[in-house]
Every structure is written in C-alpha cells, then in structure tokens.
Amino acid sequence: MTYKKRIFYLMVIDSIIVMTSIFISYFLLVPATWNIFSPVLIASSLILLISHHVFAHYYGLYKKVWQYSSINELVAIMKAVSFSIILTGVAQLLMSGAFFTRTLAITWMMHILLIGGSRFAWRMYRDTYLLKEEEDCKKVLVIGAGAAGTMVVRELKQTPSLKMKPIGFVDDDFTKHHLEIMSLPVLGGVKEIVRLVDEFEVDHIIIAIPSLSRNEIQRIYKECSKSKAQTKILPLLGDLMTGKVKVNQLREVQVEDLLGREPVELDMESIAKKIQNKVILITGAGGSIGSEISRQVSKFSPQQLILLGHGENSIYLIDLELRKAYGDSINIIPVIADIQDRERIFEVVRRYRPDVIYHAAAHKHVPLMEYNPIEAVKNNILGTKNVAEAAHELKVGKFVMVSTDKAVNPPNIMGATKRFAEMIVQNLAVDSTTTFAAVRFGNVLGSRGSVIPLFKKQIKAGGPVTVTDPKMTRYFMTIPEASRLVLQAGTLAKGGEVFVLDMGEPVKIVDLAKNLIRLSGYKEDEISIKFSGIRPGEKLYEELLNDNEIQDEQVYTKIFVGRSNYMRKDELYHIIEGLTTMSSTEMSKLLLDIANTKTFDRELDLV
C-alpha cells in the first residue's frame, strides 16, 4: 500500500469513529430527547472531526508503523484525542454557554477504545495470522532479559524468515527469574545454560547484553561453550538503536572478545590535530599494520597521504580501498619503493616533504628470519636507517617506528634487528629537529603471519591445530588498537621514547586455539591440538620492557614509555657497516649479544 493510500484509509476510519462516537454518547445519556439534527450536536461533531485530524497529524498518528506499536503510540493517541475533546468542549461552551461534560467524557473513552483498538487490532491480526511460524525453526535462548534482549525477541518474532524461535531468557538477576517478558519465561542464570540447552533442545544462544565487559563476555562464553548450541553476540546497543545494525546482523563471538580486557581507547581528538591538513607518509602501507594505520589516518582528513610499499599488489589494494572512501577529500599517492634503496627513499621524502612518517615496513616472521638473517639486517636495520636518516636530513616533523615486544631480550634475529632499529631511532632523536619515537607491539590478532589465520586454516582443513608448546604465552592486541597506538605515539612523543601498550595479562596460545575451535562450531574432540615444539628463535614468554627500561608512570591511559638505553652513535654505525660483510653465524651472534646488553654508554630519561 502506498503512503497516500495508507493515510487516506486511516483518515476515513478515524472520521467514521469520530462522527459516530459523539452521536452514540449523546444518545446513551439522553435517549428521550435525542435529536440528530441538534445544531449544537452537529457543530460539536464537525469541530471534533476537524480538531482530531489536526492533532492526529501533529502527533504523527498517520505516520506510525502500527505493527511495531507500543506504549509510545498509545500515549500519542491519548494526546490527540484529549486535545480534540478539550477544543470541542470549549467550542460548546462558547456556542451554548454549557459544557456537556458527561457526553464528552464518554466520547473521549470511545475514541481511545476505538481508535487505539483499530491500530492495535492490526498488530494482533498480523502477529496471529500473517506471521505464521516457519517450519524448521531453530530454537534460541537469549542471554539478557533487559532492553537489548527484549529487542532481540521482538525482532525474531516479527521476522519469521530468520527461522529462529526464541524459547526463553537467561539472566543472572534472580529477581527476574520465573517472570515473563514478551510472553517468554526467564528460565534461570548463566550457570544453568548447559541444563537449559539440553532440556529445551536449544540450537542457538544469543548474548544480548551489549554493555558487557570483555571479562564478562569471557565468563558467559565459557558456559555457552560447554553446551552444544552455537553462540552469537549482539552488536553495540547504540548501533541497534540508531538503526545502523539490525538483529539479523548478529555476529559470531570473536577471539578478541575473549582476551579478558577492554580494548584501549585513545585520544582521537589530539590525534586529529596532528594529522588534519598534514602530509603523511606510511611505509609498509600494504601490510596488516600499515594498511590499518592508513585507514585510521584517512579518517582525520590529511592533506596528502603517501602509501609506500614494496609489494605492488598490496599497495594497489589499499590505494583502491582508500580512494573509494576518501578519494574526493584526500590526495592519495601510491609509491612503489624498497626501503633498502636509500636513493629512492630520499627521493620520495624530498619530493613530498611529509610532516609525519609512520614506519611500518619490516620483516617480522621469526622462524624465516632465523634462516635468512642477512635479509632481516638489510630490511629491518638498513631500511630503517635509510628512512630515519631521510626524515632527519630533510627535517620531517615526526617519525614513528613500529617495533615489537620481541626486541626485548631477544633470542632471535628478528627481535635483535628491531632492537638495533630502535637504537638508530633513539640516537637520531638526540640532536635532530625531527621528533623520533618507537612503538612496541605484542602479537596483533589477524595480522599476516599471526597464529589466528594459521589456526583458522587448520580448522577448516579438519585439523590438527598445531601449537608449539602448552606453556607458551603471548601478549595480544587487535589491529585497530595497534594502529591507534602508533598515531597516539605521534602526539605524545618528545624524542627517543619507546612506547608500550598495556595489554593486560599474556594469553596462553593453547587457550587461544581451544577458543577458536569452539568459535568455529567444533568440539575439542572433533579438532585435535598437536604440540609441535618451539621453533627456531622462539621463547616461551614475551616481555614488553626489560628491567632497565621499566618506568611505572603511564604517560597516557594504558600507555607506558620505556627509559631509553643505547650505545654511542659512532659505535652503533660502525657495527652496522660491518654486518653485511660477516657470515650469517657471526652476524647472528653479534646482533644477539648487543641486543641483549642491558646497559649502554648512553641513557636518556624521557619521562
């Protein structure tokens, strides 16, 4: 039905109700003297009809979708009817000097009953006869008997095409137990999920408490995972309320939901001030971190964004994505270049004169770099030296380098080369007009080379999932967190700092594997876990700062900065110059010895 037809039919129905109700009311009160042609009665009915339509339009009675009617729609009806009755009463008083209180009171009640009833009758008819339950519906248990849970149930009931039938709520608020919401019982608390799933043969569990902390999600999901039902989680309530997300867009519980800590939120306003209308260069812009930094930077309207990378396809993809989203407002320039090519890097920096460089280009795969130490040196040390010195000599405003927690007491070549790269940046910070800083990450969930894509691939293949050691732990963060930390470091840096994100407690890799198996819809007896042994260069536990670097003070919520310890520039550069002439064995031994040295000749306390 078109919008105009809908309004026409509603106005006709209301007109019939308004015109007949006042005559019926008058007849019920004074049947002996009832006169259909009474001037006051006719005038009152016309005034009532006109005023009703005026107030009905004002309160939007003809625009409301009555299949979703609730108390708000009833309040709108009461306001429209009440004001039209009051206006009619005033008109009667002016015309006849009398106010027919009882007649108008009965008319008011009939209007509420008939006009409200006509609207709600449609909803009842639709719910009872039109929304017939689909066959093969999946039974759903909703966790959370609050506003979000009620919204989920209402949507499921009104959308039979979803083929999901809610059977009840679970809530830890014992005062709601044994009560009914939306005609469904509150069956018990979270501890009873396994019993309820078996008793009611539940197929799906929906966690409908968008305000839950990560610890609470982890606790609830642990109980859900003990059952045979598949678990989904509701998006943010704000997105539901604003219409950005609907209930049929329920998402799977993600691994990051189970990290046991809240995501770190940074000061985006201060970041915006440093990026807006500036020229930004990002090395490694096609990688997992570099591409996300590019996305985050684009939100703050830089004047120009230079996407530099060695991989042609990865730069093409991020360039294509950002042009589609921001091409009209940002001058985006893709640059294919190798950071090992010193002349090319200087040429790019000299040409575009960036205000800020985010250096994310690096070789980061630990076992691969153990077999190829010269490539780790060329890319992570010499490449960083090229970009950092270009920033120094051409007076770039800020330079932020992406480092790793593997640079702390490293037993591997990758970590050692990143520690050398940090020292290059720290040395340049001493007497440069450029503000240099480094940012240490833990493991980034979902990045290339991380365990999550590997585990997913192994699960898809039917297993086994390979974990190196049952005791192995790692710090984890999400890709957005990692990229935002880089941007925040750019606003906090004074020169030479190593910023570290407080990532909570380390996570056991074997627990991560178990969670991912359950999230994929399998039980641990269906997908096995195989322990393969520690790989070359790996260690059981990662550190974020060594003993000499630790400072307890946070420079920003959840962000620490390490005290810088590094060797003299002439000595450092002398070692770097000799690295490429050494054998792999000699190179590896020297790098690891120096990277694990606790104290150097130079120390800079930056906090």
C-alpha positions as CSV (number, residue, x, y, z in Angstrom):
1,M,0.0,0.0,0.0
2,T,1.3,3.4,-0.9
3,Y,1.9,6.2,1.7
4,K,-1.0,8.3,0.3
5,K,-3.5,5.4,0.3
6,R,-2.5,4.4,3.8
7,I,-3.2,8.0,5.1
8,F,-6.5,8.1,3.2
9,Y,-7.8,4.8,4.7
10,L,-6.7,5.8,8.3
11,M,-8.4,9.2,7.9
12,V,-11.6,7.5,6.7
13,I,-11.6,5.1,9.6
14,D,-11.0,7.8,12.1
15,S,-13.6,10.0,10.6
16,I,-16.3,7.3,11.0
17,I,-15.2,6.7,14.6
18,V,-15.2,10.4,15.5
19,M,-18.6,11.2,13.9
20,T,-20.4,8.2,15.3
21,S,-18.9,8.2,18.8
22,I,-20.3,11.6,19.7
23,F,-23.8,10.7,18.5
24,I,-23.7,7.4,20.3
25,S,-22.5,9.1,23.5
26,Y,-25.3,11.7,23.3
27,F,-27.9,9.0,22.7
28,L,-26.7,6.9,25.6
29,L,-27.1,9.8,28.0
30,V,-30.3,11.4,26.8
31,P,-32.2,8.9,24.7
32,A,-35.6,10.6,25.3
33,T,-34.6,14.0,24.0
34,W,-32.0,12.8,21.4
35,N,-32.2,14.8,18.2
36,I,-29.8,14.0,15.4
37,F,-30.4,17.5,13.9
38,S,-29.5,19.4,17.0
39,P,-27.3,22.4,15.9
40,V,-25.0,22.1,18.9
41,L,-24.6,18.3,18.3
42,I,-23.8,18.8,14.6
43,A,-21.4,21.7,15.2
44,S,-19.7,19.7,18.0
45,S,-19.2,16.7,15.8
46,L,-17.7,18.8,13.0
47,I,-15.4,20.7,15.3
48,L,-14.4,17.4,16.9
49,L,-13.7,15.8,13.4
50,I,-11.5,18.8,12.3
51,S,-9.6,19.1,15.5
52,H,-9.0,15.3,15.7
53,H,-7.4,15.3,12.2
54,V,-5.3,18.4,13.1
55,F,-3.9,16.8,16.3
56,A,-3.6,13.4,14.6
57,H,-1.3,15.0,12.1
58,Y,0.6,16.9,14.7
59,Y,1.3,13.8,16.8
60,G,2.0,11.7,13.7
61,L,-0.7,9.1,14.1
62,Y,-0.9,8.6,10.4
63,K,2.9,8.1,10.0
64,K,3.4,5.4,12.7
65,V,4.1,1.8,11.8
66,W,1.4,0.1,13.9
67,Q,2.9,-3.4,13.6
68,Y,5.6,-2.2,16.0
69,S,3.2,-0.2,18.2
70,S,3.9,0.1,21.9
71,I,3.2,2.4,24.8
72,N,4.6,5.4,22.9
73,E,1.9,5.1,20.2
74,L,-0.8,4.8,22.9
75,V,0.4,8.0,24.5
76,A,0.3,9.8,21.1
77,I,-3.4,8.6,20.6
78,M,-4.3,9.8,24.1
79,K,-2.8,13.2,23.5
80,A,-4.5,13.7,20.1
81,V,-7.9,12.5,21.4
82,S,-7.7,14.6,24.7
83,F,-6.8,17.8,23.0
84,S,-9.5,17.4,20.3
85,I,-12.1,16.8,23.1
86,I,-11.0,19.8,25.1
87,L,-11.2,22.0,22.0
88,T,-14.7,20.7,21.2
89,G,-15.7,21.4,24.8
90,V,-14.5,25.0,24.6
91,A,-16.5,25.4,21.4
92,Q,-19.6,24.0,23.0
93,L,-19.2,26.5,25.9
94,L,-18.9,29.4,23.5
95,M,-21.9,28.3,21.4
96,S,-24.4,27.3,24.1
97,G,-23.0,28.5,27.4
98,A,-22.9,24.9,28.6
99,F,-20.2,22.3,28.8
100,F,-21.5,18.8,28.1
101,T,-19.1,17.0,30.5
102,R,-20.6,13.5,30.5
103,T,-21.1,13.4,26.8
104,L,-17.6,14.4,26.1
105,A,-16.2,12.0,28.7
106,I,-17.9,9.1,27.1
107,T,-16.8,10.3,23.7
108,W,-13.2,10.5,24.9
109,M,-13.3,6.9,26.2
110,M,-14.9,5.7,22.9
111,H,-12.2,7.4,20.9
112,I,-9.4,5.9,22.9
113,L,-11.0,2.4,22.7
114,L,-12.0,2.5,19.0
115,I,-9.1,4.5,17.5
116,G,-6.5,2.7,19.7
117,G,-8.2,-0.6,19.1
118,S,-8.2,-0.2,15.4
119,R,-4.5,0.3,15.4
120,F,-3.6,-2.5,17.8
121,A,-6.1,-4.9,16.2
122,W,-3.9,-4.7,13.1
123,R,-0.9,-5.7,15.0
124,M,-2.7,-8.6,16.7
125,Y,-4.0,-9.8,13.4
126,R,-0.6,-9.6,11.8
127,D,1.1,-11.4,14.8
128,T,-1.6,-14.1,15.0
129,Y,-2.4,-14.9,11.3
130,L,0.1,-13.2,9.0
131,L,3.3,-14.1,10.8
132,K,2.9,-17.8,10.8
133,E,5.8,-19.7,12.2
134,E,8.2,-21.0,9.6
135,E,9.0,-24.7,9.5
136,D,12.4,-26.0,10.7
137,C,12.8,-23.0,13.1
138,K,15.9,-23.1,15.3
139,K,15.3,-22.7,19.0
140,V,17.0,-19.7,20.5
141,L,18.0,-19.0,24.1
142,V,18.5,-15.2,24.8
143,I,21.1,-14.2,27.4
144,G,20.0,-10.9,28.9
145,A,16.4,-10.1,30.0
146,G,16.9,-6.4,29.5
147,A,16.2,-3.8,26.8
148,A,18.5,-5.5,24.2
149,G,17.2,-9.0,24.9
150,T,13.6,-7.8,24.6
151,M,14.5,-6.1,21.3
152,V,16.1,-9.4,20.0
153,V,13.0,-11.4,20.9
154,R,10.6,-8.9,19.3
155,E,12.6,-8.9,16.1
156,L,12.9,-12.6,16.0
157,K,9.1,-13.0,16.5
158,Q,8.3,-10.4,13.8
159,T,10.8,-11.8,11.2
160,P,9.8,-15.4,10.6
161,S,12.2,-15.5,7.6
162,L,15.1,-15.7,10.1
163,K,13.7,-19.1,11.1
164,M,14.7,-18.6,14.7
165,K,12.2,-19.2,17.5
166,P,13.0,-17.7,21.0
167,I,12.1,-20.0,23.8
168,G,13.2,-18.0,26.9
169,F,15.7,-15.7,28.6
170,V,18.7,-16.3,30.8
171,D,19.7,-13.6,33.3
172,D,21.7,-13.5,36.5
173,D,19.3,-11.1,38.1
174,F,17.4,-13.5,40.3
175,T,14.5,-11.0,40.8
176,K,13.5,-11.7,37.1
177,H,13.5,-15.5,37.4
178,H,10.1,-17.2,36.9
179,L,8.7,-13.9,35.4
180,E,7.7,-13.5,31.7
181,I,8.9,-10.9,29.2
182,M,7.3,-10.8,25.8
183,S,5.4,-13.9,26.8
184,L,8.6,-15.8,27.3
185,P,9.9,-17.1,30.7
186,V,13.2,-16.1,32.4
187,L,14.5,-19.6,32.9
188,G,17.5,-19.0,35.2
189,G,21.0,-17.8,35.4
190,V,24.2,-18.2,33.3
191,K,25.3,-21.2,35.4
192,E,22.2,-23.1,34.1
193,I,22.9,-22.7,30.4
194,V,24.1,-26.2,29.8
195,R,21.0,-27.7,31.5
196,L,18.6,-25.4,29.7
197,V,20.2,-26.1,26.3
198,D,19.7,-29.9,26.8
199,E,16.2,-29.6,28.3
200,F,14.8,-27.3,25.6
201,E,17.0,-28.6,22.7
202,V,18.3,-25.2,22.0
203,D,20.2,-24.6,18.7
204,H,21.4,-21.1,19.2
205,I,22.4,-18.9,22.1
206,I,22.3,-15.1,21.6
207,I,24.3,-12.9,24.1
208,A,22.1,-9.8,24.1
209,I,23.9,-7.6,26.7
210,P,25.9,-5.1,24.5
211,S,27.3,-3.3,27.6
212,L,29.2,-6.4,28.8
213,S,32.9,-6.1,29.7
214,R,35.4,-8.4,28.0
215,N,35.8,-10.3,31.3
216,E,32.0,-10.9,31.5
217,I,31.8,-12.0,27.8
218,Q,34.6,-14.4,28.5
219,R,32.8,-15.8,31.6
220,I,29.5,-16.2,29.8
221,Y,31.0,-17.7,26.7
222,K,32.9,-20.2,28.8
223,E,29.5,-21.5,30.0
224,C,28.0,-21.4,26.5
225,S,30.9,-23.3,25.0
226,K,30.1,-26.2,27.4
227,S,26.8,-26.7,25.6
228,K,26.1,-28.0,22.1
229,A,24.4,-24.7,21.0
230,Q,26.1,-22.2,18.6
231,T,26.8,-18.9,20.3
232,K,26.3,-15.4,18.7
233,I,26.6,-12.0,20.2
234,L,24.6,-8.8,19.7
235,P,26.4,-5.7,18.3
236,L,26.6,-2.5,20.3
237,L,23.2,-1.3,21.5
238,G,23.9,2.2,20.2
239,D,24.2,0.7,16.7
240,L,20.9,-1.2,17.1
241,M,19.0,1.9,18.5
242,T,20.3,4.1,15.7
243,G,19.4,1.6,13.0
244,K,23.0,1.0,11.9
245,V,22.7,-2.6,12.7
246,K,19.7,-4.9,12.9
247,V,19.2,-8.0,14.9
248,N,19.6,-10.3,11.9
249,Q,23.2,-9.0,11.7
250,L,24.2,-10.9,14.8
251,R,27.9,-11.6,14.7
252,E,29.9,-14.5,15.9
253,V,31.8,-14.2,19.1
254,Q,35.3,-13.1,18.0
255,V,38.6,-14.1,19.6
256,E,39.2,-10.5,20.6
257,D,36.0,-10.7,22.7
258,L,37.8,-13.3,24.8
259,L,41.1,-11.5,25.5
260,G,39.9,-10.8,29.1
261,R,40.5,-7.0,28.9
262,E,38.8,-4.0,27.4
263,P,40.1,-2.5,24.2
264,V,42.3,0.5,24.7
265,E,40.6,3.7,23.6
266,L,42.9,6.6,22.7
267,D,42.6,10.4,22.5
268,M,41.4,10.7,18.9
269,E,40.9,14.5,19.2
270,S,44.6,15.2,19.9
271,I,45.5,12.8,17.1
272,A,43.2,14.7,14.7
273,K,45.0,17.9,15.4
274,K,48.4,16.4,14.5
275,I,47.1,14.9,11.2
276,Q,44.5,17.1,9.8
277,N,45.7,19.0,6.6
278,K,49.2,17.4,7.0
279,V,51.2,15.4,4.6
280,I,51.5,11.8,5.9
281,L,53.9,9.1,4.6
282,I,53.4,5.5,5.7
283,T,56.0,2.8,4.9
284,G,54.8,-0.8,4.6
285,A,51.4,0.7,3.8
286,G,50.2,-2.5,2.2
287,G,50.8,-4.7,5.3
288,S,48.4,-5.5,8.1
289,I,49.5,-2.7,10.4
290,G,50.5,-0.2,7.7
291,S,47.1,-0.6,5.9
292,E,45.2,-0.1,9.2
293,I,47.3,3.0,10.0
294,S,46.4,4.3,6.6
295,R,42.7,3.7,7.2
296,Q,42.9,5.4,10.6
297,V,44.9,8.4,9.3
298,S,42.4,8.9,6.5
299,K,39.6,9.5,9.0
300,F,41.4,12.7,10.1
301,S,41.5,14.4,6.7
302,P,45.2,14.7,5.9
303,Q,46.1,16.9,3.0
304,Q,48.1,14.2,1.3
305,L,48.6,10.5,2.1
306,I,51.6,8.7,0.6
307,L,51.3,4.9,0.6
308,L,54.8,3.5,0.3
309,G,55.4,-0.2,-0.1
310,H,57.5,-2.8,-1.9
311,G,54.6,-5.2,-2.8
312,E,52.8,-4.0,-5.9
313,N,49.5,-5.8,-5.2
314,S,49.2,-4.9,-1.6
315,I,49.7,-1.2,-2.3
316,Y,47.2,-1.4,-5.2
317,L,44.6,-2.9,-2.9
318,I,44.9,-0.3,-0.1
319,D,45.1,2.5,-2.6
320,L,41.9,1.3,-4.3
321,E,40.1,1.0,-0.9
322,L,41.0,4.4,0.3
323,R,40.3,6.2,-3.0
324,K,36.8,4.7,-3.0
325,A,36.2,6.0,0.6
326,Y,38.2,9.3,0.7
327,G,39.3,10.0,-2.9
328,D,37.3,13.2,-3.1
329,S,38.8,14.7,0.0
330,I,42.4,13.4,0.3
331,N,45.2,13.4,-2.3
332,I,46.3,9.7,-2.1
333,I,49.6,8.8,-3.7
334,P,50.7,5.2,-4.1
335,V,54.5,4.8,-4.2
336,I,56.3,1.5,-5.0
337,A,59.7,1.6,-3.4
338,D,62.0,-0.6,-1.3
339,I,63.2,0.9,1.9
340,Q,66.6,-0.7,1.3
341,D,67.0,1.6,-1.7
342,R,68.5,4.6,0.0
343,E,68.4,6.9,-3.0
344,R,64.8,6.1,-3.8
345,I,63.7,6.7,-0.2
346,F,65.5,10.1,-0.1
347,E,63.9,11.0,-3.4
348,V,60.4,10.2,-2.2
349,V,60.8,12.1,1.1
350,R,62.4,15.1,-0.7
351,R,59.6,15.2,-3.3
352,Y,56.6,15.0,-1.0
353,R,58.1,16.7,2.2
354,P,55.9,14.7,4.7
355,D,55.0,16.2,8.1
356,V,54.8,12.8,9.7
357,I,56.3,9.4,8.7
358,Y,54.8,6.2,10.2
359,H,57.4,3.5,9.5
360,A,55.7,0.1,9.5
361,A,57.8,-1.7,6.8
362,A,59.7,-4.7,8.2
363,H,60.4,-8.4,8.0
364,K,58.6,-9.8,11.1
365,H,58.4,-13.6,10.7
366,V,60.6,-15.0,13.5
367,P,61.5,-18.5,12.1
368,L,62.0,-17.2,8.5
369,M,64.4,-14.6,9.7
370,E,66.4,-17.2,11.6
371,Y,67.1,-18.9,8.2
372,N,67.7,-15.5,6.4
373,P,69.5,-13.2,8.9
374,I,71.0,-11.0,6.1
375,E,67.6,-10.1,4.8
376,A,66.5,-9.2,8.4
377,V,69.5,-6.9,8.6
378,K,69.0,-5.3,5.2
379,N,65.3,-4.6,5.7
380,N,64.9,-4.0,9.5
381,I,68.2,-2.3,10.2
382,L,69.5,-0.7,7.0
383,G,66.0,0.0,5.7
384,T,65.0,1.7,8.9
385,K,68.3,3.7,8.9
386,N,67.5,4.9,5.4
387,V,64.0,6.1,6.2
388,A,65.0,7.6,9.6
389,E,68.0,9.5,8.2
390,A,65.9,10.8,5.3
391,A,63.4,12.1,7.9
392,H,66.3,13.7,9.9
393,E,68.2,15.3,7.0
394,L,65.0,16.6,5.3
395,K,63.6,17.9,8.5
396,V,60.4,15.8,8.7
397,G,58.3,16.8,11.8
398,K,57.8,13.4,13.3
399,F,58.9,9.9,12.7
400,V,57.2,7.0,14.5
401,M,58.6,3.5,14.1
402,V,56.6,0.3,14.6
403,S,58.7,-2.1,16.7
404,T,57.9,-5.3,18.6
405,D,58.0,-6.9,22.1
406,K,60.4,-9.4,20.5
407,A,63.0,-6.6,20.7
408,V,63.2,-7.1,24.4
409,N,66.0,-9.6,25.4
410,P,65.6,-11.2,22.0
411,P,66.7,-14.8,21.4
412,N,66.0,-14.4,17.7
413,I,67.4,-12.4,14.7
414,M,64.1,-10.6,14.0
415,G,63.9,-9.2,17.5
416,A,67.6,-8.3,17.5
417,T,67.3,-6.4,14.3
418,K,64.3,-4.5,15.6
419,R,66.2,-3.6,18.7
420,F,69.0,-2.2,16.5
421,A,66.4,-0.2,14.6
422,E,65.1,1.2,17.9
423,M,68.7,2.3,18.8
424,I,69.1,4.0,15.4
425,V,65.9,6.0,16.0
426,Q,66.9,6.8,19.6
427,N,70.4,8.1,18.5
428,L,68.9,10.3,15.8
429,A,66.5,11.8,18.4
430,V,69.3,13.3,20.4
431,D,70.3,16.1,18.1
432,S,67.6,16.2,15.4
433,T,64.8,18.7,14.7
434,T,62.7,15.6,13.8
435,T,60.9,14.1,16.8
436,F,61.6,10.3,16.7
437,A,59.8,7.6,18.7
438,A,59.2,3.8,18.5
439,V,56.1,1.8,19.4
440,R,56.4,-1.8,20.7
441,F,53.5,-4.2,19.9
442,G,52.6,-7.5,21.2
443,N,51.2,-10.0,18.7
444,V,48.5,-8.5,16.5
445,L,45.3,-10.6,16.1
446,G,44.6,-11.3,12.5
447,S,47.8,-9.8,11.0
448,R,49.7,-11.7,8.4
449,G,51.9,-14.3,9.9
450,S,49.9,-14.4,13.2
451,V,48.6,-17.6,14.7
452,I,44.9,-16.8,14.1
453,P,44.9,-17.1,10.2
454,L,47.0,-20.3,10.6
455,F,44.7,-21.8,13.2
456,K,41.6,-21.0,11.0
457,K,43.2,-22.6,8.0
458,Q,44.0,-25.7,10.0
459,I,40.5,-25.9,11.5
460,K,38.9,-25.6,8.0
461,A,41.1,-28.5,6.9
462,G,39.8,-30.6,9.8
463,G,42.8,-30.2,12.0
464,P,45.0,-30.8,13.8
465,V,45.7,-27.3,15.2
466,T,49.4,-27.0,15.8
467,V,50.6,-25.3,19.0
468,T,54.4,-25.1,19.7
469,D,54.3,-25.6,23.4
470,P,51.4,-25.9,26.0
471,K,53.2,-23.3,28.2
472,M,53.7,-20.7,25.5
473,T,52.1,-17.3,26.2
474,R,51.9,-14.1,24.2
475,Y,50.5,-10.6,24.6
476,F,47.8,-9.8,22.1
477,M,46.2,-6.7,20.7
478,T,43.8,-6.0,17.8
479,I,44.9,-4.4,14.6
480,P,42.8,-1.2,15.3
481,E,44.4,-0.9,18.7
482,A,47.9,-1.3,17.2
483,S,47.3,1.3,14.6
484,R,45.8,3.8,17.0
485,L,48.7,3.4,19.4
486,V,51.1,4.4,16.6
487,L,49.0,7.5,16.0
488,Q,48.8,8.3,19.7
489,A,52.6,7.9,20.0
490,G,53.0,10.6,17.4
491,T,51.1,13.1,19.6
492,L,52.9,12.1,22.8
493,A,56.5,11.8,21.5
494,K,59.1,14.3,22.7
495,G,62.0,12.4,21.2
496,G,63.6,9.0,21.6
497,E,60.8,7.2,23.6
498,V,59.8,3.6,23.2
499,F,56.0,3.5,23.8
500,V,54.4,0.3,25.0
501,L,50.7,-0.6,25.3
502,D,49.4,-2.1,28.5
503,M,47.9,-5.3,27.0
504,G,46.8,-6.9,30.3
505,E,47.8,-10.4,31.1
506,P,49.5,-12.6,28.5
507,V,47.3,-15.3,26.9
508,K,48.2,-19.0,26.5
509,I,48.4,-19.9,22.9
510,V,46.8,-23.3,23.6
511,D,43.8,-21.5,25.2
512,L,43.5,-19.3,22.1
513,A,43.5,-22.4,19.9
514,K,40.7,-24.0,22.1
515,N,38.6,-20.9,21.9
516,L,39.0,-20.7,18.1
517,I,38.0,-24.3,17.7
518,R,34.8,-23.7,19.8
519,L,34.1,-20.4,17.9
520,S,34.3,-22.4,14.7
521,G,31.5,-24.6,15.9
522,Y,33.6,-27.7,16.8
523,K,34.3,-29.5,19.9
524,E,37.9,-30.2,21.0
525,D,37.4,-34.0,20.4
526,E,36.5,-33.1,16.8
527,I,39.5,-30.9,16.1
528,S,42.6,-32.1,17.9
529,I,45.5,-29.9,19.1
530,K,49.1,-31.1,18.3
531,F,52.2,-29.8,20.1
532,S,54.9,-29.3,17.5
533,G,57.8,-28.0,19.7
534,I,59.3,-24.5,19.9
535,R,60.5,-23.2,16.6
536,P,64.0,-21.6,15.9
537,G,64.3,-18.2,17.7
538,E,61.1,-18.5,19.7
539,K,60.8,-18.2,23.5
540,L,58.0,-19.3,25.8
541,Y,57.3,-15.9,27.3
542,E,57.5,-12.4,25.8
543,E,58.4,-9.2,27.6
544,L,57.3,-5.6,26.8
545,L,60.2,-3.8,28.6
546,N,63.5,-5.1,30.1
547,D,64.5,-4.3,33.7
548,N,66.5,-1.2,32.8
549,E,63.7,0.3,30.7
550,I,60.8,-0.1,33.1
551,Q,59.1,3.0,34.4
552,D,55.9,2.7,36.4
553,E,54.4,6.0,35.3
554,Q,51.8,6.0,32.5
555,V,52.2,8.8,30.0
556,Y,48.6,8.2,28.9
557,T,45.9,5.8,30.0
558,K,47.2,2.2,29.3
559,I,50.4,3.6,27.6
560,F,53.9,3.3,29.2
561,V,57.1,4.7,27.9
562,G,60.5,3.0,28.5
563,R,63.7,4.7,29.6
564,S,66.0,4.7,26.7
565,N,69.4,2.9,26.9
566,Y,71.5,2.7,23.8
567,M,75.1,2.7,22.6
568,R,77.0,5.7,21.1
569,K,76.1,6.6,17.5
570,D,79.7,6.1,16.1
571,E,80.0,2.7,17.7
572,L,76.5,1.6,16.6
573,Y,77.1,2.8,13.0
574,H,80.5,1.1,12.9
575,I,78.8,-2.2,13.8
576,I,76.1,-1.8,11.3
577,E,78.6,-1.1,8.5
578,G,80.4,-4.3,9.2
579,L,77.3,-6.6,9.5
580,T,76.9,-7.2,5.8
581,T,80.5,-8.5,5.4
582,M,80.1,-11.1,8.2
583,S,78.9,-14.7,7.8
584,S,75.4,-15.5,9.0
585,T,76.7,-17.2,12.1
586,E,79.0,-14.3,13.1
587,M,76.3,-11.7,12.3
588,S,73.6,-13.6,14.3
589,K,75.9,-13.9,17.4
590,L,76.9,-10.3,17.3
591,L,73.4,-9.0,16.9
592,L,72.0,-11.1,19.7
593,D,74.9,-10.2,22.1
594,I,74.4,-6.5,21.6
595,A,70.6,-6.6,21.6
596,N,70.7,-8.4,25.0
597,T,73.1,-6.0,26.6
598,K,71.3,-4.4,29.5
599,T,73.2,-1.1,29.8
600,F,74.9,1.1,27.2
601,D,77.0,4.2,27.5
602,R,74.0,6.4,26.8
603,E,70.9,6.8,28.8
604,L,68.0,9.2,28.3
605,D,65.2,9.6,30.8
606,L,62.3,11.0,28.9
607,V,59.6,11.0,31.4
